């Protein structure tokens, strides 16, 4: 019975981590759906959001509930500036060129964070209670529960918006065929800007949750690589795929780290990525595009 209870607690922690992975993966999906760009700087924008939150709370003495929307707004503003100043001028360039720009952007963000706040690990001011949450006899960290609830709520909101909101319909139309979207009167550059703004704001919010659980460091961006695995497995253009793959990967990582050892988490994560690419390269829920030659 004790072993079963321990397994349940490990699984619940994995679901919480998986929800955070899914929320981060959402930032990848939003940009890719609109622009067909894989933004490898998502992890670094997460880190920036967490450090901004620390600056507003510990540095400026603001309430956590004021600092949180400000940190999200800071991430969103970063996304808008990057899209307008860097990505939009590169429209029409090769995909690898734009991809490498996002890689360089991530390195620049890491450098700026280290210059401003240093390289020493830090912790966020406690804004989530540390009191345990019991589901029956199973114990779960309150921070994990909050992360799961917030991430699930945000992803559910986006699913509804993509289906019913006019902007969501415009985004889906732009992702399907940019030329056709132009011909229907959709302002495609504006859709690009909205996608980058919302995506980076979402990543910044996810970074605050991640920082609350594991603390801050300039290496936080590595979490984005696990989220990229989620995106590829679930489908680069599927919000639902990001949710399902994120929860599944969170469970698998939790089980592997607990029963095999922490050093096996990366092996399992990227092993799954290789298998997924071999079996279903467009993801579990991704669009299977067929080109006629």
N, C-alpha and C positions, 0 to 999 in steps of 0.2 A: 504493500500500500504506500509506503514511504517513497519507493522508487517511482511509482505511478504519479504521485503528487509532485515529485521533483521534475518528472518529464512534463507535466502540465505547466508548471511554473516556467520551465525553460521555453516551452512552446509559446506561452503567452508573451514572454519577453521577446521572442523571435517575431511574433506578430506586430508588436510595437515597433521594433526596429524595421520590419518590412514596410510598415505604413510610412515611416520616415523615408525609406528608400523610394517608395512609390511617389511620395510628394516631390522628392528631388528629381525623379525620373520625369515627372510632369513638366518640369522646367525644360528638359530636353525636348519632350514631345511638342510642346507649344511652339517652340521656335522652328522645329523641323517641319511641322504640319504647314506652317505659313511660308517658310522661306527655303526649305530643303537644305538648311545649314545645320550641321551638327556642332553645337556650341560646347567645346571641351572646357570652357572657362566656367561652367555652371558651378563646379565644386568650389572654385575660388570666390565666386560671387556669394555662395553660401557663407564662406569664411568671412568675407567682408561684412555681410549682414550681422554676423555674430559679434564682430569687433565694433561695429557701429553701435550695436545695442549696449555693449560694455561701456563705450565712450559716453553714451547718453545717460546711463545709470550711474556707474562708478565715477566717471569723469565730471559730468555736469549735475549730478544729483537729481535727475529726473525720475519720476515714478516709472516703474517697469511698464505700466499700461499706457504711458505716453511714449516711452522709448521704443516699444515694440512697433507701433505704426510708423514711427520716424525711421527706424532701421529698415523696415520694408520699403518705405518711400525712398530711402537712400539706394537700396538695391534696384528699385524700379527706375530711378533717375539714371543710375549707371547704365542700365540696359538701354534706355532711350538715347543716351549720349553715344554709346557704342554703335547702336544701329544707325543713327543719323550720321555720325562722323567717320565710321570705319567700314561698316558692313554695306551700307547703301552705295557708296562709291565703287564697291567691288562687284555690284550686280553685273552679270554677264561674264565674269571671270571664271576660271576653272574651279571646280568644287574643292580640289586639293589646296588651292591658294587661300580660299576663304577658311577652310578647315585649319590651316596652319596659322592664320591670323588669330583665330580663337585660342590656339595653343600659346602663342606669344602673349595674348591678352591675359591669360591665366598667370603666366610668369610675371608680368608687369604688376598685377594686383598683389601677388605674393610679396614682391619686392617693396611695394608701397606700404603694405601692412607691416612688414618687418622694419622699415625705416621709421614709421610713425609709432608703433607700439612695441617694437623689439621682437626678439625671437623666443623669449622665455614663455613657457606654457602659463596660461592664466585660467581663472575660473570666473564664471558669470555670477553676479549677485543673485542670491536665491530669490526667485519669484514664483517658484512652484513648490508647494508644500512637500516635505520629505516624509510625511506620514504614509504608512503603507496602505495599500488597497487590497482587500481580501475578496476574492471571488469564490465563495464557498470556503474551502479550507486552503485554497491556493493563494500565495502571496505574490503581488505584483508591485513594482515600483510605481509610485504615483506619476513620476515624470514619463514613464513608458506609457501609462494609460492616457495621460494628457496628449502626448505625441500621437498616439493612435487615433484618439477622438478628433483632434484638430486635422490631421492629415486626411482621415476618411471624410470629414465634413468638407474640406476644401476640394478634394477630388470629386465628390458627389456634386458639389456646386458647379464645377467646371463641366461635368457631364451634362448637367441640365442646361447650362448656358450654351454649350455647343449645339444642343438640340433645338433650343427655342429662342435664344437671344439673337437679334439681327446681326450683331458683330460676330457671334459664333458661326452663323450661317455664312457670312462673308469670308471668315477664316477658312471654313471647309471648302468653299468655292475656290478660293485662291490656292489652296493646297492641291485641289484636283486639277485645275488648269488656269494658270495665270493669265494667258491670253484671252480665254473665254470670260474670266472675271473682269478684265479690263473692258471687254465689249459689252458687258452687262452694266457698266457704270460703277463698278466697285473700285474704290481708291486703293489700289494694291500697295503702294508705298506706305499708306497710313495703316493698312493691315499689318505690314511688316513691323512698323513701329509699335503698334499695340501689342503684338505677339512678344517682341523683345522686352517691352516694359513690364507686362504682366508676368512673363517667365522669370525675369530677374528679380522682381518683387517676391514671387513665390519662393525662389531659391534663397533669398535673404531671410524670409520667415522660417524656412526649414533650417537654415544655419543657426538661428537663435535656439530652436528646439534641440538641435544636435549639440550646441554648446552647453545648454543647460544639463544635458545628460553626461557628456564626456569631457567638458571643459574646452578651452580655446588653445589653439596652436596654429602656426603657419602651415602645418601639414594637414589641416582639416580638409583641404581640397581633394585629398585622396579618396574621400567618401564618394565624390562624384564619379570615380571609376566604377565603383560597385553599382551606382545608380545607372551608369551607362550600360552595364551588363543587363540590368532590368529592362532598359529601353530596347535593347537589341533582341532580348528573348521575348518580350511582350509585343514588340512591333514598334518601329520608330514613329509611326503616325497614329498610334492607338492609345487613348487615355485609359480605356478599360484594360488594355493589355498591360500598361504600366502598373495599374493597381493590382491585378492578379499576380503578375510576375514579381512585383515588389514584395507582396505578402509571402509568396512561395520561397523567394530567395532569402528573406529574413528568417523564415523557419529553418531552411537548410543550413544557413550560416550559424544559427544558434545551436542546432543539433551537432553540427560538425565541430564547433568551438568547444562545446561542453563534453562531448563523448570521445572526440579524437584529439583535441588540443587546438589552441588558438592558431598555431602555425599552419593548420590544415584549412583554415577559412579561405585564404586566397587561392589555394590549390583547387578547392571545391568550386569556388565562385567562377574562376576563369576556365576551369574544366567544363563547367556547364555552358559557358559562353561558346567554347569551341564545338561542343556537341550540338548546341542549338543552331549554330551557323552551318554545320554540316547537314543537319536534318531539315531545317526550315529557315533558310537564310533571311527571309522577310519577316520573321517573328511569328509568334502564336496567333496574334490578331492583326498583324500588319497587312497592308495592301500588297497583293501579289500582282506586280506590274508585268505585263507581257508586251514586248516590243516586236513589231513586224519588221523584218529586214527586206 
